[in-house]
């Protein structure tokens, strides 16, 4: 399905307008009868993964491993680079990614099992590295909270990133981790414009609530910063100074940013989103993204795809650096350490007696 073939009726509360044609057509799944893309409801499926920590070799990322309790994300961000991961499951990067969510109910138990291994060596862990670990379903399922309980017990270093105020529910575990210099939190703020944020990230917390999350975490002594990500040239790049100022006022200690990239079918989802909400800006925005990604929409080289190349990326970098210095924010998150790591206290399925 090409970009202009996407349904014109926007699914309520969704970032995508329908399902794009996916790369692995042999795995294509269809909707149930009467469940058209514009009326699709969110469904949850149990993920029976036998391990929970994923490792990577990307030099772009400041952590060695990640923990992802969910596959797919209800937040529905139109630009999300993780959308194509759903194609490996036979679903689409469009509405499927937002409405067909795999949940790893066994994640806390698997994590405990892994950390208890004699040969396990602690490493910087990201929660999450792909989809948001505090998407709406987490309020009920509490998988992320269960994982944090294990990490807090073990004093295992973990870096958090989310755009959901729900993270404040878990300040008890985060505070315990912070006592041992074992956690650092990024709150993602893409825009301070509530209307733009609602269109761009339909089921994520509002900008006001994200700033409140920063304030709450900082108030508990939890190292917290802001991730201005993604920066979309021609759409939200002018907000960089205001976002950093608002984050600093809320208690942020550090800040980072990335520029948008649109790999594979994400370009179709985002182009359709622009056509619906900002038709007059569509070509300008896409052209600028192409320029920052080396005349593509997703640069293939490490070291270039997250910060971009060319004049627009240089301008974004300068604005960010000047604003960062003015607000007195650090460009590097608070360091985490594994110096206080200890293995879980579970022995043979029983809790160790004190």
C-alpha positions as CSV (number, residue, x, y, z in Angstrom):
1,X,0.0,0.0,0.0
2,X,1.5,3.3,-1.0
3,X,1.3,6.4,1.1
4,X,-1.6,7.9,-0.8
5,X,-3.5,4.6,-0.5
6,X,-3.8,4.8,3.2
7,X,-7.4,5.2,4.5
8,X,-8.6,8.8,4.7
9,X,-10.7,8.1,7.8
10,X,-8.3,8.5,10.7
11,X,-8.6,5.8,13.4
12,X,-9.6,7.4,16.6
13,X,-6.7,8.0,18.9
14,X,-4.2,6.6,16.4
15,X,-1.1,8.1,14.9
16,X,-1.3,6.0,11.7
17,X,-4.1,6.2,9.2
18,X,-4.1,2.5,8.3
19,X,-1.7,-0.3,7.5
20,X,1.1,0.1,5.1
21,X,2.3,-2.7,2.9
22,X,4.9,-4.6,4.9
23,X,8.2,-6.1,3.6
24,X,7.4,-9.7,4.5
25,X,4.1,-10.2,2.7
26,X,4.2,-13.9,3.2
27,X,3.6,-13.2,6.9
28,X,0.7,-10.8,6.3
29,X,-2.1,-11.0,8.9
30,X,-5.6,-9.7,8.3
31,X,-8.2,-8.1,10.5
32,X,-11.1,-9.9,12.0
33,X,-14.4,-9.5,10.0
34,X,-15.9,-6.1,10.7
35,X,-12.6,-4.8,12.2
36,X,-11.6,-2.2,9.6
37,X,-8.4,-0.1,10.3
38,X,-10.5,2.9,11.2
39,X,-12.4,1.0,13.8
40,X,-9.7,-1.3,15.1
41,X,-9.5,-1.9,18.8
42,X,-6.3,-2.6,20.7
43,X,-5.6,-6.3,21.4
44,X,-3.0,-7.8,23.6
45,X,-1.1,-11.0,23.0
46,X,1.2,-12.9,25.3
47,X,4.8,-13.0,24.3
48,X,6.5,-16.3,25.3
49,X,10.1,-15.1,24.9
50,X,12.4,-17.3,26.9
51,X,14.9,-14.4,27.6
52,X,14.4,-10.8,28.4
53,X,17.7,-8.9,28.0
54,X,18.7,-7.9,24.4
55,X,22.2,-7.0,23.4
56,X,23.3,-4.8,20.5
57,X,26.5,-3.7,18.7
58,X,25.4,-0.2,17.7
59,X,28.0,2.5,18.5
60,X,25.2,5.1,18.4
61,X,23.7,3.9,21.7
62,X,25.2,4.7,25.1
63,X,24.2,1.3,26.7
64,X,25.1,-2.3,26.1
65,X,21.7,-4.0,26.5
66,X,18.0,-3.3,26.7
67,X,14.9,-4.7,28.3
68,X,11.6,-4.3,26.5
69,X,8.5,-5.5,28.3
70,X,6.3,-4.7,25.2
71,X,6.4,-5.2,21.5
72,X,4.4,-2.6,19.7
73,X,3.3,0.7,21.4
74,X,-0.1,2.2,22.0
75,X,1.3,5.7,22.2
76,X,1.0,5.8,18.4
77,X,3.8,8.3,17.6
78,X,3.6,8.9,13.9
79,X,7.4,9.1,13.5
80,X,8.3,6.0,15.6
81,X,11.4,4.3,14.2
82,X,10.4,1.0,15.9
83,X,7.3,0.6,13.8
84,X,8.9,-1.7,11.2
85,X,9.8,-4.2,14.0
86,X,6.2,-5.3,13.8
87,X,6.6,-6.5,10.3
88,X,8.8,-9.4,11.6
89,X,5.6,-10.6,13.3
90,X,3.4,-10.5,10.2
91,X,1.8,-7.3,11.1
92,X,2.1,-3.8,9.6
93,X,4.1,-0.8,10.8
94,X,0.8,1.2,10.6
95,X,-2.2,0.8,12.9
96,X,-1.1,-2.8,13.7
97,X,1.9,-1.4,15.5
98,X,-0.4,0.6,17.8
99,X,-3.1,-1.9,18.2
100,X,-1.5,-5.4,18.3
101,X,0.6,-5.3,21.4
102,X,2.7,-8.3,22.6
103,X,3.2,-8.3,26.4
104,X,6.0,-10.2,28.2
105,X,4.2,-11.1,31.4
106,X,7.1,-13.3,32.5
107,X,9.6,-10.4,32.2
108,X,10.2,-9.9,35.9
109,X,10.7,-13.6,36.5
110,X,13.0,-13.9,33.5
111,X,15.0,-10.9,34.6
112,X,15.4,-12.3,38.1
113,X,16.5,-15.6,36.6
114,X,19.1,-13.9,34.4
115,X,20.6,-11.8,37.2
116,X,20.9,-14.8,39.5
117,X,23.1,-16.7,37.0
118,X,26.7,-17.2,38.4
119,X,28.2,-16.0,35.2
120,X,26.0,-12.9,34.8
121,X,28.0,-9.6,34.7
122,X,26.0,-6.4,35.3
123,X,26.0,-3.9,32.4
124,X,24.2,-0.7,31.6
125,X,20.7,-1.6,30.8
126,X,18.1,0.5,29.0
127,X,14.5,0.3,29.9
128,X,13.3,0.4,27.1
129,X,15.4,0.4,24.0
130,X,12.7,0.1,21.5
131,X,9.1,0.7,22.6
132,X,8.0,2.8,25.6
133,X,7.9,0.7,28.8
134,X,5.3,3.0,30.3
135,X,2.7,2.8,27.5
136,X,-1.0,2.8,28.6
137,X,-1.2,-0.9,29.3
138,X,1.5,-0.7,31.9
139,X,-0.9,1.0,34.3
140,X,-2.8,-2.2,34.5
141,X,-0.2,-4.9,33.8
142,X,2.6,-3.5,35.9
143,X,5.3,-5.5,34.0
144,X,7.8,-2.6,34.0
145,X,7.1,-2.1,37.7
146,X,7.9,-5.7,38.3
147,X,11.2,-5.5,36.4
148,X,12.1,-2.3,38.4
149,X,11.5,-4.1,41.6
150,X,14.0,-6.8,40.6
151,X,16.6,-4.2,39.5
152,X,16.1,-2.2,42.7
153,X,16.6,-5.3,44.8
154,X,19.8,-6.1,42.9
155,X,21.0,-2.4,42.6
156,X,21.5,-3.1,38.9
157,X,22.3,0.0,36.8
158,X,19.4,1.0,34.5
159,X,18.7,4.0,32.3
160,X,15.0,4.9,31.8
161,X,13.4,6.8,28.9
162,X,9.7,7.5,28.6
163,X,7.1,10.0,27.5
164,X,4.5,8.9,30.0
165,X,3.9,10.5,33.5
166,X,3.1,7.0,34.7
167,X,6.8,6.6,35.6
168,X,6.2,8.6,38.7
169,X,4.2,5.7,40.1
170,X,7.5,3.8,40.5
171,X,9.5,6.5,42.3
172,X,9.9,4.1,45.2
173,X,12.0,1.7,43.2
174,X,13.7,4.5,41.3
175,X,14.6,6.2,44.6
176,X,16.2,3.0,45.9
177,X,18.2,2.7,42.7
178,X,19.2,6.3,42.9
179,X,20.6,5.7,46.4
180,X,23.1,3.4,44.9
181,X,23.8,5.6,41.8
182,X,22.2,2.9,39.7
183,X,19.6,4.9,37.7
184,X,19.2,7.8,35.4
185,X,15.9,8.9,33.7
186,X,15.1,10.8,30.5
187,X,11.6,12.2,29.9
188,X,11.0,12.7,26.2
189,X,9.5,16.1,25.3
190,X,8.9,16.6,21.6
191,X,6.9,19.8,21.8
192,X,5.3,22.2,24.4
193,X,2.4,22.7,22.1
194,X,-0.4,20.5,23.5
195,X,-2.3,20.3,20.2
196,X,0.8,19.3,18.2
197,X,1.8,16.7,20.8
198,X,-1.7,15.2,20.8
199,X,-1.6,14.9,17.0
200,X,2.0,13.6,16.9
201,X,1.9,11.3,19.9
202,X,-1.9,10.7,20.5
203,X,-1.8,8.4,23.5
204,X,1.3,9.7,25.3
205,X,1.1,12.1,28.3
206,X,0.6,15.8,27.5
207,X,3.7,18.1,27.6
208,X,2.5,19.6,30.9
209,X,2.3,16.1,32.5
210,X,5.8,15.2,31.2
211,X,7.2,18.3,32.8
212,X,5.4,17.4,36.0
213,X,7.1,14.0,35.8
214,X,10.5,15.7,35.7
215,X,9.5,17.9,38.7
216,X,8.3,14.9,40.7
217,X,11.4,12.7,40.0
218,X,13.8,15.6,40.7
219,X,12.0,16.2,43.9
220,X,12.8,12.7,45.0
221,X,16.5,13.0,44.2
222,X,16.3,10.8,41.1
223,X,18.7,12.0,38.3
224,X,16.4,13.2,35.5
225,X,16.9,15.0,32.3
226,X,15.0,15.8,29.1
227,X,15.3,14.1,25.7
228,X,14.3,16.6,23.0
229,X,13.5,13.8,20.5
230,X,12.9,13.5,17.8
231,X,13.7,17.0,16.4
232,X,11.7,17.3,13.1
233,X,13.2,20.1,11.0
234,X,10.6,22.5,9.9
235,X,8.1,21.3,12.5
236,X,9.4,21.4,16.1
237,X,13.0,22.5,15.8
238,X,12.1,26.1,16.7
239,X,10.9,24.8,20.1
240,X,14.4,23.6,21.3
241,X,15.2,26.7,23.5
242,X,11.7,26.7,25.1
243,X,11.7,23.0,25.8
244,X,15.2,23.1,27.5
245,X,14.1,26.2,29.6
246,X,10.9,24.5,30.7
247,X,12.7,21.3,31.5
248,X,15.4,23.1,33.6
249,X,12.6,25.0,35.4
250,X,11.1,21.7,36.3
251,X,14.3,20.3,37.7
252,X,16.1,18.6,34.8
253,X,19.8,18.1,35.2
254,X,20.8,17.1,31.7
255,X,19.5,17.0,28.1
256,X,20.0,15.2,24.9
257,X,18.5,15.2,21.4
258,X,18.2,13.2,18.2
259,X,16.9,14.2,14.8
260,X,14.0,12.3,13.2
261,X,14.7,9.4,10.8
262,X,12.0,7.5,8.9
263,X,13.2,3.9,8.1
264,X,11.3,1.6,5.8
265,X,7.5,2.0,6.0
266,X,7.7,4.7,8.7
267,X,8.1,7.2,5.9
268,X,4.6,6.2,4.6
269,X,3.0,6.6,8.0
270,X,4.6,9.9,8.7
271,X,4.0,11.3,5.2
272,X,0.3,10.4,5.5
273,X,0.3,12.1,8.9
274,X,1.7,15.3,7.5
275,X,-0.8,15.2,4.6
276,X,-3.6,15.1,7.2
277,X,-2.4,17.6,9.7
278,X,0.0,19.9,7.9
279,X,-0.6,19.5,4.1
280,X,1.0,22.8,3.3
281,X,4.2,21.9,5.1
282,X,4.5,18.3,4.0
283,X,7.0,18.7,1.2
284,X,9.1,21.2,3.1
285,X,9.3,18.9,6.2
286,X,10.1,15.8,4.2
287,X,12.7,17.6,2.1
288,X,14.5,18.8,5.3
289,X,14.4,15.4,6.8
290,X,16.0,14.1,3.6
291,X,18.7,16.7,3.8
292,X,19.5,15.8,7.5
293,X,19.6,12.1,6.6
294,X,22.0,12.4,3.6
295,X,19.4,12.7,0.9
296,X,17.5,9.7,2.3
297,X,14.9,9.5,5.1
298,X,17.1,7.3,7.3
299,X,20.9,7.5,7.0
300,X,22.4,4.0,6.8
301,X,25.6,5.0,8.7
302,X,26.3,4.8,12.4
303,X,27.2,8.2,13.8
304,X,25.1,10.1,11.3
305,X,21.5,8.9,11.5
306,X,20.8,10.1,15.1
307,X,22.3,13.6,14.8
308,X,22.0,14.0,11.0
309,X,24.2,15.7,8.4
310,X,24.2,18.9,6.4
311,X,23.2,22.4,7.1
312,X,19.9,21.7,8.9
313,X,21.5,19.3,11.4
314,X,24.3,21.8,12.0
315,X,21.7,24.5,12.7
316,X,19.9,22.2,15.1
317,X,23.1,21.3,16.9
318,X,24.1,24.9,17.4
319,X,20.7,25.9,18.7
320,X,20.7,23.0,21.1
321,X,24.3,23.8,22.3
322,X,23.6,27.5,22.9
323,X,20.3,26.7,24.7
324,X,22.0,24.0,26.8
325,X,24.7,26.4,27.9
326,X,22.2,29.2,28.7
327,X,20.2,26.9,30.9
328,X,23.2,25.4,32.6
329,X,22.2,21.8,31.7
330,X,24.7,19.0,31.1
331,X,24.9,17.3,27.7
332,X,25.5,14.0,29.4
333,X,23.2,12.0,31.6
334,X,24.1,11.2,35.2
335,X,26.5,8.2,35.3
336,X,25.3,4.9,36.7
337,X,27.4,2.3,38.3
338,X,27.3,-1.4,39.0
339,X,29.6,-1.1,42.0
340,X,26.8,-2.0,44.4
341,X,25.3,-4.8,42.4
342,X,24.2,-7.9,44.3
343,X,22.4,-11.0,43.0
344,X,18.7,-11.7,43.7
345,X,18.0,-13.2,47.2
346,X,15.9,-15.9,45.7
347,X,17.3,-19.4,46.2
348,X,15.7,-22.5,44.8
349,X,12.4,-20.8,44.3
350,X,12.3,-19.6,48.0
351,X,13.1,-16.2,49.4
352,X,16.2,-16.3,51.5
353,X,15.4,-15.9,55.3
354,X,16.9,-13.0,57.1
